[in-house]
Amino acid sequence: MSRRRPEPVLITDAPESPERERLGREVRYLIMMGTRAACLIVAAILVSTKPPHYGLWVVVCVVGMVLLPWLAVLIANDRPAKAQYRMSRFVHRPVTPADPQALPAPREHPVIDADD
């Protein structure tokens, strides 16, 4: 006789493989860094042509060139959060009080004074 598990395991509940998850983070990083390179090129074109609202466009491009690398690194190093159902078994664990007799009470130790 074989024992059956009370709940079936669904394959859709399986986490994404680490290799595939890393590849996704690498693709997001490359897209963000490509956008940063595009901001640099657009800013160079804006400086040479000086279109209307020149200052606003240059500020937007500079902010993009400064913030995108920081955000790209944060996103590339971030792993997805664990599913809530996986964490729930740790959150609702009942807390049992410690056995009061587990550790003996500290004893008084005599103090030796070197000046006597």
MODELLER restraints for C-alpha pairs under 7 A, 6 or more apart:
rsr = mdl.restraints
at = mdl.atoms
rsr.add(forms.Gaussian(group=physical.xy_distance, feature=features.Distance(at['CA:25:A'], at['CA:76:A']), mean=4.99, stdev=0.5))
rsr.add(forms.Gaussian(group=physical.xy_distance, feature=features.Distance(at['CA:26:A'], at['CA:76:A']), mean=6.40, stdev=0.5))
rsr.add(forms.Gaussian(group=physical.xy_distance, feature=features.Distance(at['CA:29:A'], at['CA:72:A']), mean=5.20, stdev=0.5))
rsr.add(forms.Gaussian(group=physical.xy_distance, feature=features.Distance(at['CA:29:A'], at['CA:76:A']), mean=5.80, stdev=0.5))
rsr.add(forms.Gaussian(group=physical.xy_distance, feature=features.Distance(at['CA:32:A'], at['CA:68:A']), mean=6.35, stdev=0.5))
rsr.add(forms.Gaussian(group=physical.xy_distance, feature=features.Distance(at['CA:32:A'], at['CA:72:A']), mean=5.96, stdev=0.5))
rsr.add(forms.Gaussian(group=physical.xy_distance, feature=features.Distance(at['CA:33:A'], at['CA:68:A']), mean=6.94, stdev=0.5))
rsr.add(forms.Gaussian(group=physical.xy_distance, feature=features.Distance(at['CA:33:A'], at['CA:69:A']), mean=6.55, stdev=0.5))
rsr.add(forms.Gaussian(group=physical.xy_distance, feature=features.Distance(at['CA:36:A'], at['CA:64:A']), mean=6.33, stdev=0.5))
rsr.add(forms.Gaussian(group=physical.xy_distance, feature=features.Distance(at['CA:36:A'], at['CA:65:A']), mean=5.11, stdev=0.5))
rsr.add(forms.Gaussian(group=physical.xy_distance, feature=features.Distance(at['CA:36:A'], at['CA:68:A']), mean=6.21, stdev=0.5))
rsr.add(forms.Gaussian(group=physical.xy_distance, feature=features.Distance(at['CA:39:A'], at['CA:61:A']), mean=5.10, stdev=0.5))
rsr.add(forms.Gaussian(group=physical.xy_distance, feature=features.Distance(at['CA:39:A'], at['CA:64:A']), mean=6.53, stdev=0.5))
rsr.add(forms.Gaussian(group=physical.xy_distance, feature=features.Distance(at['CA:39:A'], at['CA:65:A']), mean=6.25, stdev=0.5))
rsr.add(forms.Gaussian(group=physical.xy_distance, feature=features.Distance(at['CA:40:A'], at['CA:61:A']), mean=6.87, stdev=0.5))
rsr.add(forms.Gaussian(group=physical.xy_distance, feature=features.Distance(at['CA:40:A'], at['CA:65:A']), mean=6.72, stdev=0.5))
rsr.add(forms.Gaussian(group=physical.xy_distance, feature=features.Distance(at['CA:43:A'], at['CA:58:A']), mean=5.76, stdev=0.5))
rsr.add(forms.Gaussian(group=physical.xy_distance, feature=features.Distance(at['CA:43:A'], at['CA:61:A']), mean=5.88, stdev=0.5))
rsr.add(forms.Gaussian(group=physical.xy_distance, feature=features.Distance(at['CA:46:A'], at['CA:54:A']), mean=6.90, stdev=0.5))
